[in-house]
């Protein structure tokens, strides 16, 4: 999938960044992050190219390089703090 095709697909997407989502409760080791920026790496783009050829209904997640604010942490998380 070319970058141009990805842009067209994302523009047609019905995803709304302002929508509210009910999140499941945090587990002991969970971290809730308010994402402020997310990028697509070369690996993400290559994965999307491969997935675009795949006809199976499997979902793949891309854009795991994120930056944001830690909003909540599970009670077993000891190396991070909330803001």
Phi and psi in degrees as a GROMACS rama.xvg file:
@    title "Ramachandran Plot"
@    xaxis  label "Phi"
@    yaxis  label "Psi"
@TYPE xy
-79.4716  163.773  UNK-2
-60.8183  -38.1139  UNK-3
-61.6191  -44.1331  UNK-4
-65.5351  -38.2937  UNK-5
-62.87  -42.8179  UNK-6
-60.214  -44.6548  UNK-7
-61.9367  -42.5849  UNK-8
-61.9715  -44.9115  UNK-9
-66.9033  -33.9358  UNK-10
-67.5861  -30.6615  UNK-11
-84.5883  -8.1027  UNK-12
-64.3631  146.59  UNK-13
-94.0825  8.48366  UNK-14
-67.5582  135.823  UNK-15
-120.333  115.481  UNK-16
-69.2279  -15.1404  UNK-17
-95.7449  -1.35555  UNK-18
-74.2727  150.568  UNK-19
-94.8007  136.902  UNK-20
-123.393  134.619  UNK-21
-76.8103  120.09  UNK-22
-96.6544  146.661  UNK-23
-68.4457  158.274  UNK-24
-63.0373  149.94  UNK-25
-68.6903  144.082  UNK-26
-90.9047  177.853  UNK-27
-56.1884  -36.3895  UNK-28
-106.552  13.6594  UNK-29
-81.045  153.909  UNK-30
-134.724  126.943  UNK-31
-99.0118  119.787  UNK-32
-117.177  129.144  UNK-33
-84.3562  108.003  UNK-34
-74.7851  129.279  UNK-35
-106.149  -27.7786  UNK-36
-150.243  147.17  UNK-37
-145.36  140.174  UNK-38
-125.837  160.507  UNK-39
-106.384  122.894  UNK-40
-87.2241  174.514  UNK-41
-59.6073  -36.1022  UNK-42
-64.569  -42.1432  UNK-43
-59.8953  -45.1336  UNK-44
-64.9533  -42.6003  UNK-45
-62.1565  -41.9083  UNK-46
-61.1003  -43.7342  UNK-47
-64.1391  -36.1533  UNK-48
-63.353  -42.6089  UNK-49
-67.997  -41.8432  UNK-50
-65.4695  -34.3521  UNK-51
-63.8075  -22.3273  UNK-52
-87.6537  -16.7044  UNK-53
-82.5284  135.152  UNK-54
-100.628  -1.65841  UNK-55
-75.0109  154.993  UNK-56
-81.1909  16.9772  UNK-57
-68.3063  141.845  UNK-58
-102.739  138.121  UNK-59
-119.886  143.209  UNK-60
-105.912  135.074  UNK-61
-125.771  170.386  UNK-62
77.5313  49.6939  UNK-63
-89.1726  -3.58446  UNK-64
-87.2068  100.885  UNK-65
-126.828  159.262  UNK-66
-134.531  140.107  UNK-67
-173.65  -166.487  UNK-68
-111.896  129.828  UNK-69
-75.6556  118.307  UNK-70
-99.2318  -36.8346  UNK-71
-146.584  151.337  UNK-72
-134.919  150.736  UNK-73
-70.8595  160.655  UNK-74
-68.6271  -13.4027  UNK-75
-96.086  -4.04448  UNK-76
-79.9325  121.568  UNK-77
-116.946  -11.4597  UNK-78
-103.349  -0.65082  UNK-79
-125.487  156.318  UNK-80
-131.436  150.463  UNK-81
-83.383  159.472  UNK-82
